Amino acid sequence: MFDYDKWQEIFLTIRKHKLRTALTAFGVFWGIFMLVILLGAGTGLENGAMRDFDIAKNAVFVWTQRTSIPYQGFKPGRAVHLTNDDFAAIQERIPEIAIVSPRNAMGVGITISHDSESASFRIFGDYPQFREVKAMQISEGRYINSLDIRQKRKVAVIGRRVVEVLFEADENPIGDYIRISGVHYKVVGVFDSQQKGENAINDVQTVFIPNTTMQQVFNQGNTIGWFAFIPQDGVPAITVEEKVKTLLAKRHKIHPDDRQAFGSANVEEQFKSMQALFSGIRGFSWLVAIGTIIAGMVGVGNIMMIIVKERTREIGIRKSVGAKPFSLIMMVVQESLIITGVAGYLGLFLGVALIELISFAMSEFNLESSFFAQPEINFNVAVTAMVVLAIVGTIAGVIPGAKAARVNPVIALRDE
């Protein structure tokens, strides 16, 4: 049942010492405010990093280098070349792999032209499944398909920047032809990048053609530059990485302990490292904020002790007329909860408002960078902060309240 008189007493006490109460509450306010700002900034950093993470989070890339250990009559320093037969063997012998995509590439020195315009862009020979490895935004037309691979079609999927350089502004590239080293390729698709900044610029300056077509046109035979893999669900990427290297080592007569013969990139391990980094940032933010909140709690507790001391005579009167110890404790705890609650919720509100304002400004004025984007506060953080406030307020009031409950009414009535 709501006790109006009790709450009126609490507010009268707070109003009587406004400056003291405000200074005490500031510690709690600042702790919650800093928690929200630090967590919001950490989320912005995480969003910026993850936004440019357009590679599948469990992808593995494997390529060959030179051997470093002599084996079965072969000297160290031998160059190893991957082939289409390796592709078939991997598909047949490693069931843990869900997707395998062979890749080839040609350098920037290759001339690409359309009508009178020409420029140099990166060219990749790929399979349709590469879109499962790297997210790609096809804005017009389509990507490479299985018929393109089987029939070695001369088709191309080009980046938005390639379109801007080679085609007129009002010209539709789909169905038109570009020339790569004098050979005509039909444009079947245009893609845009999902990244920002320099990474996006590099992405859209790219041309994709079927891998089999690249092998034939550029006299690459059955050579493959490198492989991209995605494991089956539940299979660690490191398992696929090791099995692929072991299989390729056997096929190319490479010493089992030769770690220099193969290069690899395990995106899953890199992703876990990034997650650990941002978890550390969140943990540090909570540590700093909790430390500040505890300091504020100590301040509130001290104020409650002073209030109990100031109201000793009143407490004695209450006890002499039958007030129970629990009611005295709750009187102090309620006052503590009001101070910490109002200060904490004000800090939470202003912190969230500032984060939302920054997020709005970055989106409205296109201020997002490659490492910071869309700062935000998770709803669970707000709930946790409110729970922390309740705990802090209760602790700050229980000890002074217990002291009030132990007051001897006879001694208290003599207090001046």
PEPE-V879011 format. One record per pair of residues at least 24 apart in sequence whose C-alpha atoms are under 7 Angstrom apart, sorted by the first residue. I is the first residue (numbers start at 1). J is the second residue. D is the distance in whole Angstrom. If there is no record, write none. Layout:
# PEPE-V879011
i->(I:I)
j->(J:J)
d->(D:D)
This chain:
# PEPE-V879011
i->(10:24:24:24:25:25:25:25:25:26:27:27:27:27:28:28:28:28:28:28:29:29:29:29:30:31:31:31:31:32:32:32:32:33:33:33:34:35:35:35:36:36:36:37:37:38:39:39:39:40:40:40:40:41:42:42:42:43:43:44:44:44:44:44:45:45:45:46:47:47:47:48:48:48:48:49:51:52:52:54:54:55:55:55:56:56:57:57:57:58:58:58:58:59:59:59:59:59:59:59:59:60:60:60:60:60:60:60:60:61:61:61:61:61:61:62:62:62:62:62:62:62:63:63:63:63:63:63:64:64:64:65:65:65:65:66:66:67:67:67:68:68:68:69:69:71:71:81:82:82:82:83:83:83:84:84:84:96:96:96:96:97:97:97:97:97:98:98:98:99:99:99:99:100:100:100:100:101:101:101:101:101:101:102:102:102:102:102:102:103:103:103:103:103:104:104:104:104:110:111:111:112:112:112:112:113:113:113:113:114:114:114:117:118:121:121:122:122:122:123:123:123:124:124:124:125:125:125:125:125:126:126:126:126:127:127:133:136:136:137:137:137:137:138:138:138:138:139:139:139:140:140:140:141:141:141:141:142:142:143:144:148:149:149:149:152:152:152:153:154:154:154:155:155:155:155:155:156:156:156:156:156:156:156:156:157:157:157:157:157:157:157:158:158:158:158:158:158:159:159:159:159:159:159:159:160:160:160:160:161:161:162:162:196:197:237:237:297:297:298:300:300:301:301:301:304:304:304:305:308:308:312:312:313:313:313:315:316:316:316:316:316:317:317:319:320:325:328:328:328:329:329:329:329:329:332:332:333:333:333:333:336:336:336:336:337:337:337:340:340:341:344:352)
j->(335:296:299:300:296:300:339:340:343:343:292:293:295:296:293:296:297:340:343:344:343:344:346:347:347:289:290:292:293:289:344:347:348:347:348:351:289:285:286:289:348:351:352:351:355:285:282:285:377:355:375:376:377:375:278:281:282:375:376:372:373:374:375:376:371:372:373:278:372:373:374:370:371:372:373:371:195:195:196:134:135:133:134:135:133:134:267:268:271:230:237:267:268:133:228:229:230:237:266:267:268:228:229:230:237:241:265:266:267:227:228:229:264:265:266:226:227:228:262:263:264:265:225:226:227:262:263:264:261:262:263:260:261:262:263:260:261:258:260:261:258:260:261:255:258:254:255:223:223:224:225:222:223:224:222:223:224:231:232:235:240:229:230:231:232:240:230:231:232:129:229:230:231:227:228:229:230:127:129:130:227:228:229:126:127:224:226:227:228:211:224:225:226:227:211:224:225:226:181:180:181:178:179:180:181:166:178:179:180:166:178:179:166:166:205:206:205:206:207:206:207:208:207:208:209:208:209:210:211:214:208:209:210:211:210:211:230:191:193:191:192:193:194:189:190:191:192:190:191:192:189:190:191:174:188:189:190:188:189:189:210:210:210:211:212:210:212:213:213:185:186:213:185:186:187:188:209:185:186:187:188:189:207:208:209:187:188:189:190:207:208:209:189:190:191:206:207:208:190:191:192:204:205:206:207:190:191:192:204:204:205:204:205:370:370:266:268:392:396:396:336:396:396:397:400:332:397:400:400:400:404:412:415:412:413:415:404:407:408:409:412:413:409:413:409:409:405:401:404:405:398:401:402:404:405:397:401:394:397:398:401:393:394:396:397:390:393:394:389:393:389:389:377)
d->(6:7:6:6:7:7:6:6:6:7:7:6:7:4:5:5:7:6:6:6:5:5:7:5:6:5:7:5:5:6:6:5:6:4:6:5:6:6:6:5:7:5:7:6:7:6:6:6:7:6:5:5:5:6:7:6:7:5:6:5:5:5:4:7:6:5:7:7:7:6:7:6:4:4:5:6:7:5:7:6:5:6:4:6:5:6:6:5:6:6:6:6:4:6:7:6:5:7:6:5:6:6:5:6:7:7:6:5:6:6:5:6:5:5:7:6:5:7:7:6:4:7:7:5:7:6:5:6:6:4:6:7:5:5:6:7:5:7:6:4:6:6:7:6:6:6:6:7:6:5:7:5:4:5:5:7:7:6:5:7:7:7:6:4:5:7:6:5:5:7:6:5:7:7:6:5:7:6:6:6:6:5:6:7:7:6:6:5:6:7:6:6:5:6:7:6:5:7:6:6:6:7:5:5:7:7:6:5:7:6:5:6:5:6:6:6:7:5:6:6:5:6:6:5:6:6:5:5:4:6:7:6:5:5:6:6:7:7:7:5:5:6:7:7:6:4:6:6:5:6:5:5:7:7:6:4:6:6:5:6:6:6:6:7:6:7:6:5:6:5:6:7:5:5:6:6:6:6:6:5:6:7:7:6:5:6:6:5:6:6:5:7:6:5:6:6:5:6:6:5:6:4:6:5:6:6:6:6:5:5:5:7:6:6:6:7:6:6:6:7:7:6:4:6:7:7:7:6:5:7:6:6:7:5:5:6:7:7:7:4:5:6:7:7:6:6:5:6:7:6:6:4:6:7:6:6:5:6:4:6:7:5:7:6:5:7:4:6:6:5:6:6:7)
